[in-house]
Every structure is written in C-alpha cells, then in structure tokens.
Amino acid sequence: MTTLSLLAQALSNGVIIGLLYLLMAVGFTLVFGVMRVVNFAHGEFYMLGAFAAYTLVAYWQLPFLAAVCLAFLLAVGFGWIVEWVVLKPFRHDELNGMIATIGLAMILQSAALMAFGPDPQFMPQVAEGSITLGLVTMAMSRLYVVGFSVAVLLLLYGFLAWTRLGRALRASVQDMEIASIQGIRAWLMYPLGFGIGAGLAAVAGALMAPLFSVSPFIGGTPLLKAFIVVILGGLGSIPGAALASLLLGIAESFGSTFLGSSAADILIFALVMVVLVFRPTGLMGRAET
C-alpha cells in the first residue's frame, strides 16, 4: 500500500469513527443542554442499542437496518421512561443528577450481565464484500455505518431545524428558563431530550455491533470519547460536537495507523489540552453568564 493510499484509508477510517462519536456526543449534548446533568449512563444506552440490534438480527432474523431503527425507537421510549421515573427529581441538579446516572449505569450494566452473560457475543455478518472508491477500500458493513449515520444526523438536523417540536427542544438546550417564559412546555422537553439522546447512543451501538463484539462492558470507551468530544466542542454546542467528533476520529485514526494505539491516546488528550488552553469553553462553546 502506497503512502497516499494509506493516508486516504486512515482519513476514511477517521471519518467513520468520527460519525459514530458524533452520534454519541450529540445525544450526550442534548441531555446536558436540556437537563444540565452529565449523563454517565450514556455508554450503557450504547450497550443496550448494540444488544438490541444483536438480538433482533440473530434471534428474530430482522434485516439489519430495520433492527437499527427499532433499537432507536426502543431506546427513545426507554429513555423517556427513565427520565420521568428516575431522573425527574435531579433536573438541573448537577451533582446529585450525576450520582443518579452513575447508579443507573451500574444497574443497566448489571441487568445486561444477568440477561446475556459476561462473554462477548458476535452478530451474524450483515453485509459481505467490499467496495473500492479511488484510493480507499471499504467493507460493505462499514459503508452501512457511514450511510446510516449520515442519514440519522440529517434527520436529526431536519427535526431540530424545521419542526416546531425540534425548535422548542433547541431553544430549551440554549436556555430552558427563557424557553419556558416563551411558552415552551419544560415537562415535555426534559424526557424528550433525554429520550432522543438515549436513542442516538443506541443507534451508535447498533451500528457498531456488526464490526465488534457485543458485551455488557462495551459502553465505557464510547462514553469517554463522547465526553471528550463534548468538552472539546463546547458544553451544549451541537455544531461544536460535530467539529470535535471529526477532529477526534481523524486524530485517532492517523495516530493508530502511524504511531500505534497508545500514542494515539496521547495525541487525543494532548489535542484536548491544547484546545482548552486557548479556548477554555471549547471550540464553539460559550461562557456562562
């Protein structure tokens, strides 16, 4: 493989990784923006989405894309219930809300461990073969990830930009108090924001299920990367999360390809520190007033 093709392959892998981080980070940002609570159970919704897709494909024989859609809907509904039943008392209570989500993460992980066991599970192959685009060769399963991730993000953008409910949710992320004064129903925005955030994490997990193994312990790393993306992009900033996701994915891919995985981790955290030195609020964050 020539140096140019290796660079192109690393770039394409970085974009794929960045898209998945973006799905996680946008959901994380929505929850924080609406509730002002850091959701440490976000990685467990990723894990639940992976298990939902695995179960629907391996046991119910559903097409993979149908399984991803159903995993999203199930996660939105489950997230709505969890917010209403468990997290409602902790809205805008950052410390106690964070502790509650840590407890929720432990409950969900333990429940998955009891239901599926500790051993990794492997989803049946959802697509065979590969496609070559110029200098880049991509497995069809990874192409599914790219196409579906882009489709979900475009649908989310359309929902937030062009629907009344989406604009209300976006206003709530920016300032819930002002949004409430304008007549937006906060009681609806809280579970809706948490549900959509959980659904996006579940989609990321479902899309990754065919590429890696599925186990109750897979949520930790995506949660860490989503947290890095949110800090790097700016707390509460969805455009910032988009930019930071791509930067993080590309930096991780190039670092792993040319320097090794350990050096890639060093590069990622060095990038975060450099950005925060010059932009304490993140790439597109805004200071609290």
Secondary structure, DSSP 4 states (H G I P E B T S, - for coil): --HHHHHHHHHHHHHHHHHHHHHHHHHHHHHHHHH----TTHHHHHHHHHHHHHHHHHTT---HHHHHHHHHHHHHHHHHHHIIIIIGGGTT-HHHHHHHHHHHHHHHHHHHHHHH-SS-B-PPPS--SEEEETTEEEEHHHHHHHHHHHHHHHHHHHHHHHSHHHHHHHHHHH-HHHHHHTT--HHHHHHHHHHHHHHHHHHHHHHHTTTS-B-TTTTHHHHHHHHHHHHHH-TT-HHHHHHHHHHHHHHHHHHHHHT-HHHHHHHHHHHHHHHHHH-TT-SS-----
